[in-house]
Amino acid sequence: MVGVKLASLRTGTSTTAARIEEADGEAVEVSAADVGVLLAQADWPQIAAAAAGTRHSLAEVDYAPLVPRPGKVVCVGQNYRAHIEEQGAEMPRFPTLFAKYTSALAGARDDIVLPAVSEAVDWEVELAVVIGWPAYRVAEEEAMKAVAGYAVINDVSMRDWQFKTSQFLQGKTFDKATPLGPWLVTRDDPDVNEAGMQLSCEINGKTVQQGDTSDLVFGVAQVVSYISQFTTLRPGDVIATGTPGGSGHFLEPKRYLKDGDLLVTRVAGLGECRNLCRREAP
């Protein structure tokens, strides 16, 4: 197999995994309920490549979160040099980790819920790493063998909740606020440049964040290896690798997402998430 793009689509009352054929503008159903279920099968690359199910126009598909029910969503904080510098912080010796619950995930075209209890909802474009094979206490030199590929994620953060304590969790995992998608792009896809992928975030057509994964303090192999020392990474697990500079909380004056904003999150070669922000009713 030389490169494949995979998505989880909503089809009526159920979901299906699908192979994306971008050149044809179509998605081909794969015999699995979603990408997470597909990755749990040891021969998932062959299953995906051979799929010949129902076809859907990409212009009409409804994207579910790429992996709707990952066993783990592990996030890395303060992992871009530019982001650390804008905070005036010291470079970390080890990855700063926190987690999200699956209820936080949203599809690539879903509305983002701005919770009624927060007035400081911020944006963070990130590269998502999707695990394709189990990894437990792997060395950095072996860590990339566990990676199925990459996707786009925005670690939407409720800053007023995040900074209530020294622990980030409560500000990072509000329901239906973290878009993940639109598709998984495997490592061997020609659109993937692991040496450096450009990231960007737009609000209402204006670029607010730009960065490149070459600015990561801890690269993908380092992060996968580090996490695998204390927990087994399994197929379908997701790692959000951190955000570059430009988040609204660190601007002067501070700026946050508001009702009606269109948030567009891109990583070069991986597609984009386009999410309308909607304020939750009190």
Secondary structure, 3 states (H helix, E strand, C coil): CCCCEEEEEEECCEEEEEEEEHHHCEEEEECCCCHHHHHCCCCHHHHHHHCCCCEEECCCCEECCCCCCCCCEEEEECCEHHHHHHHCCCCCCCCEEEEECHHHEECCCCCEEECCCCCCEECCEEEEEEECCCECCCCHHHHHHHEEEEEEEECCEEHHHHCCCCCCHHHCCCCCCEEEEEEEEECCCCCCCCCCCEEEEEECCEEEEEEEHHHECCCHHHHHHHHHCCCCECCCCEEECCCCCCCHHHCCCCCCCCCCCEEEEEECCCEEEEEEEEECCC
